[in-house]
Amino acid sequence: MKYIIFGLGSFGKSLAIRLTELGHETIGVDNNMQKVEQLKDRITHTVCMDCTDKNAVSSLPLKDADSAIVAIGEDEGASLLTTALLKQLGVKKIIGRVVSDLQKTVLEAMQIEEYILPEEESAERLAMRLDNSGIVDSFKISEKYSIIETRVPQRYVGMSLAEADLTNRYNVIVLTVLTLSKQSENGLAKIFKRASGIATPTTIMHEDEVLVLFGSLNDIEKLMH
């Protein structure tokens, strides 16, 4: 997949490196030549440009990008201008970075429904979500084991956990099942998760629910595909 990251501060840099390591084509954009030079050998492409300049940004392969992530944090005005510019240029998926309540409100007005709060979401977790569209969230427990939230695979919809037998088939434990609902909080649309309690063999998996899985990432990815 192809990602364009605007802003190569600590968060944007970590995200760009991790996505490249996961095998994705990653373009890092910043107006600071020093930051661009530091990353040029670590990610697929780096570009030094003013992210708020329409002509410059238009030269990027925006139509081919699966997502554009605006990771600019230190300059809130530049972050919002870049986001608005990407929206104007018709980028299909924009993820905005939020550093203030005001910025949340503006993103909502621009109909940017997906945003990141770097103090709550690490670059590693966002990279995992972008790497696999089925992943809702992830927590690394150790080098080997993770807890992953993923949507119920279509082939298991309507089945009980006993019928699916995921533990024996994939060496993965289902901890609980989450239902998702979209609600408005302070005028901003947010996704809320509600756990159904500890999963049992009789738990039925429904469409649009989320499984909370424990296991190795390799085993969980086999289950998801």
matplotlib code that plots the C-alpha trace (Angstrom):
import matplotlib.pyplot as plt

x = [0.0, 1.1, 1.0, 2.0, 3.0, 3.0, 5.3, 8.4, 8.6, 9.1, 5.6, 5.6, 9.2, 8.4, 5.2, 7.0, 9.9, 7.5, 5.2, 8.3, 9.5, 6.1, 6.7, 4.6, 5.6, 5.9, 6.5, 7.6, 7.0, 8.4, 9.5, 12.6, 15.5, 17.4, 14.5, 14.1, 17.8, 17.8, 15.1, 16.0, 17.7, 15.2, 11.9, 10.8, 10.8, 11.3, 10.3, 11.1, 8.3, 5.8, 2.9, 0.5, 1.5, -1.2, 1.0, 3.7, 1.3, -0.5, 2.8, 2.6, 0.9, -2.2, -4.6, -2.5, -2.2, -4.3, -4.1, -2.6, -1.6, -1.2, 1.3, 2.2, 2.1, 4.1, 2.4, -1.4, -2.2, 0.0, -1.6, -5.2, -4.2, -2.6, -5.6, -8.0, -5.7, -5.8, -9.6, -9.8, -7.5, -9.9, -7.6, -9.7, -8.6, -7.2, -6.1, -5.5, -3.5, -5.2, -3.4, -6.3, -10.1, -10.3, -8.5, -10.9, -13.8, -12.3, -11.5, -15.2, -16.3, -14.1, -15.7, -12.5, -13.8, -10.5, -7.9, -5.1, -4.1, -0.4, -0.5, -3.0, -2.0, 1.6, 3.0, 3.4, -0.3, -1.3, 1.1, -0.5, -4.0, -2.8, -0.9, -4.1, -7.5, -9.1, -7.2, -9.1, -6.4, -3.4, -1.3, 2.1, 2.5, 6.0, 8.2, 6.1, 2.6, 0.0, -3.6, -5.3, -8.8, -10.1, -13.4, -15.1, -13.9, -16.9, -16.5, -17.1, -20.2, -23.1, -20.8, -20.2, -16.6, -16.9, -17.8, -15.0, -12.5, -10.0, -7.8, -7.0, -7.0, -4.8, -3.4, -5.3, -7.4, -10.6, -10.8, -14.0, -16.3, -16.9, -19.9, -19.1, -21.4, -20.8, -21.8, -21.2, -19.0, -18.4, -19.7, -17.2, -18.2, -16.4, -16.5, -17.4, -16.6, -18.7, -17.4, -19.9, -18.0, -15.6, -16.0, -17.4, -17.7, -21.4, -20.5, -21.9, -19.9, -21.9, -21.1, -19.6, -18.5, -14.9, -12.9, -10.3, -7.6, -4.5, -1.7, 1.3, 0.9, 1.7, -1.1, -3.6, -2.8, -3.5, -6.9, -7.7, -6.8]
y = [0.0, 3.6, 6.2, 9.9, 11.4, 15.2, 16.3, 14.3, 15.3, 12.5, 11.0, 11.3, 10.0, 6.9, 6.2, 6.5, 4.2, 1.6, 1.6, 1.2, -1.7, -3.3, -3.3, -0.3, 2.5, 5.5, 9.1, 11.5, 15.2, 18.1, 21.7, 21.1, 19.8, 18.5, 16.2, 15.1, 14.3, 12.2, 9.9, 9.6, 6.3, 4.9, 5.2, 4.8, 8.5, 11.8, 15.2, 18.7, 21.1, 23.5, 21.3, 24.3, 25.1, 23.8, 23.6, 21.7, 19.3, 18.7, 17.3, 14.3, 11.0, 11.8, 9.8, 6.6, 7.0, 4.7, 7.3, 10.7, 11.2, 14.8, 14.3, 18.0, 18.9, 21.9, 24.3, 23.9, 26.3, 24.5, 21.2, 22.5, 24.2, 21.0, 18.9, 21.4, 21.3, 17.5, 17.6, 20.1, 18.0, 14.9, 12.6, 9.5, 9.0, 11.6, 11.0, 14.2, 14.8, 16.6, 18.7, 20.8, 20.9, 23.7, 21.5, 18.7, 21.1, 22.2, 18.7, 17.8, 20.8, 19.5, 16.0, 14.4, 11.4, 9.7, 11.5, 10.6, 12.0, 11.1, 11.3, 8.4, 6.5, 5.5, 5.5, 1.7, 1.2, 3.5, 1.7, -1.7, -0.3, 1.0, -2.2, -4.2, -2.6, -5.3, -4.2, -1.8, -1.4, -3.3, -3.5, -5.2, -7.3, -8.6, -9.2, -12.3, -11.6, -8.9, -8.1, -7.2, -5.8, -7.0, -7.1, -10.5, -12.2, -12.7, -16.5, -16.7, -14.4, -16.2, -19.0, -19.6, -19.6, -23.4, -23.9, -21.6, -23.4, -20.5, -21.6, -25.0, -23.8, -20.7, -20.8, -17.6, -16.8, -14.7, -12.6, -10.7, -9.4, -5.7, -3.9, -0.5, 2.6, 6.0, 8.8, 12.6, 13.8, 17.6, 17.9, 15.4, 12.0, 9.2, 5.5, 3.9, 0.3, -1.9, -5.2, -8.1, -9.7, -12.6, -14.7, -18.3, -21.2, -20.2, -16.6, -15.9, -13.7, -11.1, -8.9, -5.5, -6.8, -6.7, -9.6, -9.0, -11.6, -12.7, -14.4, -14.0, -11.5, -14.2, -16.4, -13.6, -12.5, -16.1, -16.0, -12.6, -13.7]
z = [0.0, -0.4, 2.3, 2.3, 5.7, 6.1, 8.9, 9.9, 13.6, 16.2, 15.5, 11.7, 11.5, 13.7, 11.7, 8.3, 9.4, 10.8, 7.7, 5.5, 7.6, 7.2, 3.4, 2.4, 0.0, 2.2, 1.2, 3.9, 3.3, 5.4, 4.9, 7.0, 4.8, 7.8, 8.8, 5.2, 4.8, 8.1, 6.7, 3.0, 3.4, 5.9, 4.1, 0.4, -0.6, 1.1, -0.2, 1.1, 0.3, 1.9, 2.8, 2.5, -1.0, -3.4, -6.5, -4.6, -2.9, -6.2, -7.6, -5.1, -6.2, -4.1, -6.3, -5.8, -2.0, 0.2, 3.0, 3.7, 7.3, 8.5, 11.4, 11.8, 15.5, 16.3, 13.8, 14.3, 11.5, 9.0, 10.1, 9.4, 6.1, 4.9, 5.9, 4.1, 1.0, 0.8, 1.2, -1.6, -3.8, -3.4, -1.3, -0.6, 3.0, 5.3, 8.9, 10.8, 13.9, 16.8, 19.4, 20.7, 21.1, 18.5, 16.0, 16.7, 15.9, 12.7, 11.5, 12.2, 10.2, 7.3, 7.7, 8.7, 10.7, 11.4, 13.6, 15.9, 19.3, 19.5, 23.3, 23.2, 20.1, 19.4, 15.9, 16.2, 16.9, 14.0, 11.7, 12.6, 11.8, 8.5, 7.7, 8.0, 7.5, 9.7, 12.8, 15.0, 17.6, 18.9, 22.1, 22.1, 25.2, 24.5, 21.5, 20.6, 21.9, 21.2, 21.9, 18.7, 18.1, 14.7, 12.9, 12.8, 9.6, 7.2, 7.2, 11.0, 11.1, 12.8, 14.3, 18.0, 19.3, 19.9, 16.2, 14.9, 17.2, 16.8, 19.7, 18.1, 14.5, 15.0, 18.5, 19.3, 22.4, 22.1, 25.2, 24.5, 21.8, 21.3, 19.8, 18.1, 18.1, 16.6, 19.0, 19.2, 22.0, 22.2, 18.7, 17.3, 16.0, 17.9, 17.9, 21.3, 22.1, 24.5, 25.7, 26.0, 29.0, 29.0, 25.8, 26.2, 23.8, 23.2, 22.3, 18.8, 16.4, 14.5, 11.6, 12.5, 15.9, 17.0, 18.4, 21.1, 20.4, 22.3, 20.5, 18.3, 15.4, 12.8, 14.1, 14.4, 10.8, 9.6, 11.2, 9.6, 6.1]

ax = plt.figure().add_subplot(projection="3d")
ax.plot(x, y, z, "-o")
ax.set_aspect("equal")
plt.show()
